[in-house]
Amino acid sequence: MYTTSILDTPLLPTGPIDPAEPNRAVTSDWAFLTGDVEIGIWECTPGSCDVGERDLDEAMFMVSGRVTITHDGPDGSYDIAPGTLWTTPRNWDHHWDIHQTVRKMYVIDHRPSSPGVPTHLPNVHTVDLGAGTPRPTVIAGSPVESSMSLWEHGNLDVGVWACTPGEFPFSRDGYQEVFCVLSGRATLHLDSGPSFELVPGAMILTPSGTTGRWVVHETVRKAYVTVAD
């Protein structure tokens, strides 16, 4: 699963949220299913819907549009706009009011987990990730990485990662990762053969067992979700 632009990727229409209102809150999807885990891009036109208590954990990154999510938590609502990274635990009842057509990256995990609490990071582009540390294994250059985990719950780890220029190996041992590039430029070379250009808006899934190397040309930042096997 790879696209150079999460905003321009064609989606398949999946129908209205409410069949009684066929022209309101119409959804589209670009989905990939791995067992009990769903990964993809989702879009919905303006409208309202009660999401209800779903038996799943979900992590999302908003790339366009705006929605207000109302819930029973202490703050009462979230204003979700482009650049927002947020998570919803299983059995969390909430309501969506979509003001402008939204598009998001999502990861849904249907496997059992303990009760959790929602999290909400309004702007992944400007959040301070700290000074960072040198990569432990380097092929070329002196890359320094920094990160912030927003949510470590059940089988998911959700956060933001950045790295300065350099070349280094990577592997996905016991987990898969999907991410959206926020800024910078890099090339991901897989040991299995293909290479992928990572520019702002690119989205890619690296399955468990994937090995290869990063070549970071310009300091790169990404919003990521890792999924344990």
Secondary structure, DSSP 8 states (H G I E B T S, - for coil): -EES-TTT---EEEEESSTTSTTSSEEEEEEEEETTEEEEEEEE-SEEEE----SSEEEEEEEEEEEEEEESSTT-EEEE-TT-EEEE-TT--EEEEEEEEEEEEEEEE-S-------EEES-TTT----S-EE-SS-SEE--EEEEEEEEEETTEEEEEEEE-SEEEEEE-SSEEEEEEEEEEEEEEEETTS-EEEE-TT-EEEE-TT-EEEEEEEEEEEEEEEEEE-
